[in-house]
């Protein structure tokens, strides 16, 4: 299993229509084959400047790679993520056996 997580901060004002539009489009990533346990999260800690998070799981490396190269994911990255995300941190986890 691989748990893919990313925390990020958008260029849009908090609560704006642009922010809501971005989050709606990010939610569509859940429909890509292989994505399991998809969550959109609001960051609540004062220990960093990120505002949102995404978390999802994949059964294994092949499912994760299929997600990374899926046309819907690539289009989201190019059309929304790159121009609208100000900063992010991506972490991918696998369970310790």
Buried (B, 14 or more C-beta within 10 A) or exposed (E): EBBBBBBBBBEBEEEEEEBEEBBEBBEEBBEBEBBEEBEBEEBEEEEEEBBBBBBBBBEEEEBBEBBEEBEBBEEBEEEBBEEBBEEBEEEEEEEEE
